[in-house]
Amino acid sequence: MEINLLKDIKRSWIRIRSEFSRFWKNYLYQSLLAAIVLAIVMLVLTTEHAVVIASIGATAFVVFLMPRNVTATPRRVIGGHIIGLVSGSLVALIPHHAVFSYVIVYAIAVGVSAFLMVALDFEHPPASGTALGVAITGSSFGVWIAVITSSIILSLTHRFFKKYLRDLT
């Protein structure tokens, strides 16, 4: 009985999508497009802001592998990251010296960004990562320029290639 359960778990966790064989070229070029655009974006960002880079990477996934999703629209990508920047920057101003206060401040950054994105109709989940990254590393003019530029580059690329992109999720 245990062996069958393990086989079922293995089958449900590791599987290739049924449409993969028909659309393998889309899987390949859309993933490659996401990687290329992210490489260009990383020329703007520095590894000093790794958490912010991670949120931009998540945005690349949404934009290129879920291109028809409402969260992939330029309005939500750019607006969401701006909300993340504002939320993270404001929350980073709260004094947080003890370990417990770090936890609270970083959680507040994510909560505030999520609240504002939903309330203002700019839902873009990776942008909460931007809020967290800015709260952790601090806000700077360079981070603002890098995140906004990255969001614009991803959105423009999405707009120009959208007719060639399929939802792959």
C-alpha positions as CSV (number, residue, x, y, z in Angstrom):
1,M,0.0,0.0,0.0
2,E,2.8,2.4,0.9
3,I,4.6,1.8,-2.4
4,N,1.4,2.7,-4.4
5,L,1.1,5.9,-2.4
6,L,4.7,6.8,-3.2
7,K,4.1,6.1,-6.9
8,D,1.0,8.3,-6.9
9,I,2.8,11.1,-5.2
10,K,5.7,10.8,-7.7
11,R,3.3,10.8,-10.7
12,S,1.4,13.8,-9.5
13,W,4.5,15.9,-8.7
14,I,6.7,15.1,-11.6
15,R,4.8,15.2,-14.9
16,I,5.1,16.8,-18.3
17,R,2.2,18.9,-19.4
18,S,0.1,17.2,-22.0
19,E,0.4,20.2,-24.4
20,F,4.2,20.3,-24.1
21,S,4.8,18.1,-27.2
22,R,2.6,20.4,-29.3
23,F,3.9,23.7,-28.0
24,W,7.5,22.9,-27.1
25,K,8.8,25.7,-29.2
26,N,6.8,28.2,-27.2
27,Y,8.1,26.8,-24.0
28,L,11.6,27.1,-25.3
29,Y,11.5,30.5,-26.9
30,Q,9.3,32.2,-24.2
31,S,11.6,30.9,-21.5
32,L,14.6,32.1,-23.5
33,L,13.0,35.5,-24.1
34,A,12.4,35.8,-20.3
35,A,16.1,35.0,-19.7
36,I,17.4,37.4,-22.3
37,V,15.2,40.3,-21.1
38,L,16.2,39.5,-17.5
39,A,19.9,39.5,-18.4
40,I,19.4,43.0,-20.0
41,V,17.6,44.1,-16.9
42,M,20.3,42.8,-14.6
43,L,22.8,45.1,-16.4
44,V,20.8,47.9,-14.7
45,L,20.4,46.3,-11.3
46,T,23.3,45.3,-9.0
47,T,23.7,42.1,-6.9
48,E,23.6,44.4,-3.9
49,H,19.8,44.4,-4.4
50,A,19.3,40.6,-4.9
51,V,15.9,40.5,-3.3
52,V,14.7,43.2,-5.8
53,I,16.3,41.2,-8.6
54,A,14.3,38.2,-7.5
55,S,11.0,40.1,-7.7
56,I,11.9,41.2,-11.2
57,G,12.7,37.6,-12.1
58,A,9.2,36.6,-10.9
59,T,7.8,39.4,-13.1
60,A,9.6,38.0,-16.1
61,F,8.0,34.7,-15.4
62,V,4.5,36.2,-15.3
63,V,5.0,38.4,-18.3
64,F,6.5,35.8,-20.6
65,L,4.9,32.5,-19.4
66,M,1.5,33.9,-18.4
67,P,1.2,36.7,-20.9
68,R,-2.6,36.8,-21.0
69,N,-2.9,36.9,-17.3
70,V,-4.3,40.2,-16.0
71,T,-1.2,40.5,-13.7
72,A,1.0,40.6,-16.8
73,T,-0.5,43.8,-18.2
74,P,1.9,46.8,-18.3
75,R,-0.4,48.8,-16.1
76,R,-0.1,46.2,-13.3
77,V,3.6,45.4,-13.8
78,I,4.7,49.1,-13.7
79,G,2.1,50.2,-11.2
80,G,2.6,47.2,-8.9
81,H,6.3,47.7,-8.7
82,I,5.9,51.4,-8.1
83,I,3.5,50.6,-5.2
84,G,6.1,48.0,-4.0
85,L,8.8,50.7,-4.1
86,V,6.7,53.2,-2.2
87,S,5.6,50.7,0.4
88,G,9.1,49.3,1.0
89,S,10.6,52.8,1.1
90,L,8.1,54.1,3.6
91,V,8.3,51.0,5.8
92,A,12.1,51.0,5.7
93,L,11.9,54.4,7.6
94,I,10.4,52.6,10.6
95,P,13.2,52.0,13.2
96,H,13.9,48.3,13.5
97,H,17.0,47.3,15.4
98,A,15.9,44.1,17.2
99,V,15.3,40.8,15.5
100,F,11.6,40.8,16.3
101,S,11.2,44.4,14.9
102,Y,12.8,43.3,11.6
103,V,10.2,40.6,11.2
104,I,7.3,43.0,11.9
105,V,8.7,45.7,9.6
106,Y,9.3,43.4,6.7
107,A,5.9,41.8,7.1
108,I,4.3,45.2,7.2
109,A,6.1,46.1,3.9
110,V,4.5,43.1,2.2
111,G,1.1,43.6,3.8
112,V,1.0,47.3,2.9
113,S,2.0,46.7,-0.7
114,A,-0.6,43.9,-1.1
115,F,-3.3,46.1,0.4
116,L,-2.5,49.0,-1.9
117,M,-2.2,46.9,-5.0
118,V,-5.6,45.3,-4.4
119,A,-7.3,48.6,-3.3
120,L,-5.9,50.5,-6.3
121,D,-6.3,47.7,-8.8
122,F,-2.6,47.2,-9.6
123,E,-2.3,43.6,-8.6
124,H,1.1,42.2,-9.5
125,P,2.2,39.6,-6.9
126,P,6.0,39.8,-7.6
127,A,5.8,43.5,-6.7
128,S,5.3,42.6,-3.0
129,G,8.8,41.1,-3.4
130,T,10.0,44.5,-4.4
131,A,8.5,46.0,-1.3
132,L,10.2,43.3,0.8
133,G,13.5,43.9,-1.0
134,V,13.4,47.6,-0.5
135,A,12.4,47.3,3.2
136,I,15.4,44.9,3.7
137,T,18.1,46.7,1.7
138,G,16.8,50.3,1.9
139,S,15.6,52.7,-0.7
140,S,17.9,54.6,-3.0
141,F,17.5,56.6,-6.2
142,G,19.4,53.8,-8.0
143,V,16.9,51.2,-6.9
144,W,14.0,53.3,-8.0
145,I,15.5,53.9,-11.4
146,A,16.4,50.2,-11.8
147,V,13.0,48.8,-10.8
148,I,11.0,51.3,-12.9
149,T,13.3,50.8,-15.9
150,S,13.1,47.0,-15.5
151,S,9.3,47.2,-15.3
152,I,9.2,49.3,-18.4
153,I,11.6,47.1,-20.3
154,L,9.6,44.0,-19.4
155,S,6.3,45.7,-20.2
156,L,7.5,47.0,-23.6
157,T,8.9,43.6,-24.6
158,H,5.6,41.9,-23.5
159,R,3.7,44.4,-25.6
160,F,5.8,43.8,-28.8
161,F,5.9,40.0,-28.4
162,K,2.4,39.4,-27.0
163,K,1.0,38.2,-30.3
164,Y,3.7,35.4,-30.4
165,L,3.2,34.4,-26.7
166,R,1.0,31.7,-25.4
167,D,-0.1,31.1,-21.8
168,L,2.0,28.2,-20.7
169,T,0.6,27.6,-17.2
